[in-house]
Amino acid sequence: MADPREALGAYIREQRRQAELSMRKLADIAGVSNPYLSQIERGLKRPSAEILQQLARALEVSAEQLYVRAGILDEAPESDLIATIRAQDDLSADQKQVLIRVYESFLAENND
């Protein structure tokens, strides 16, 4: 099994590339230094929950997703619908994220 830091770093790097952000730009938006972000992406540093939250905000992904990948939270079972959305090759990453957020907002509303 891969080192969780390396897996987290690879995921952050992929999300950054999908968002078409340079490492310098993401570091600036997230409020971290460029060298520190580079170390995170290469799996050399394990960021704190606060840094993960800043990166999640900058990448427009859920902080919980980064917490799970960092080993801070246990992974919640993914619904079949979310897995289906993620598997769609004909949707962009942004479109997938929007659909998932809408679905999750409906679930949250129904649980209130």
N, C-alpha and C positions, 0 to 999 in steps of 0.2 A: 504494500500500500504506500502511496506517495506521502511525503512529508506534508502535513496540513499547511505549513507556511508556504511551501512551494505551490500547492494547489490553490490556496487563497491568492497568492501573487499572480498566478497564471489567470485566474478568474478576473481579478481587478484589471490586469493588462488587456484581456479580451474585451471587457466592458468599456475600457478607455478607448480601445481601437474602434469598437462599434459606435461609440459616441463621437468618433473622429476628433479626439482630443490628443494633443501632444502631451508628453509626460509633464513638461513644464507648465502647460495650461491647466491640467488637472491638479497639479500640486498647488498652483496659485488659487484656483477656485476652492479647493479643499482646505487651504490654509496650512499646508505642510511644506517642508522644504523639498526641492527636487531630488537631492541625494537620498533623503529618507524615503520618498516614494519609490525611487529606484530600488532601494534595498528591500522594500516590501514586495515589489513586483518580482524580484529575484529570489524571494523566499528567505532572505537573510535576517529580516526583522519581523517580529510578531507585533502588529499594532494593537494599541489599547482599544477598548470598546468605543471610547470617545473619538479616536482617529477613524475607526471604521464607520462611525456615524457620519463624520464629516465627508469621508470618501463616498459613502452611499448617497448622501445628499447631492454631492457634486456629480456623481454618475447617474443620478435619478434611478437608483435601484433601492430595494428595501434593505434597511440596516439589518433586519433579522436574517436576511439571506447571507450577508457578510458575516454575521455572528455565527451562523451555522457552519459556514466554510472555515471560520477561524477556530471552531471547536468551543466557542463560548456557550452556544445553545445547542440543544439536541434538535435534530431535524424533525419537523412535523410531517406527518404523511401528506403527500401531495395529492390533491384531488385528481380524478381522471380528466376533468375538464382542463385544469391547469397543465397537466402533462400533455394533453392533446394540443393545446395552444402552443406550448413550447416546441412541439415537434413539427409544427407547420413550417415548411421550407419557403412557402410563398408569401410569408409575412415578414416584415422587417422587425428588428429587435424592438424598435419603438412601438410598432403596432401590437406586438405580443405583450409588451409591458402595459400598454393602455387597456387591452382586453382583460388582462389579469387583474389590474387595479379596479376596473369596473366590477368584475365578478366578486372580488374580495370585499368591495364596498357594499354590494348587495348582501353578502353573507353577514357582514358586520351589522348592517341595518336590521336584518332579520333576527339577529341575536340580541338586540337591544330591548 
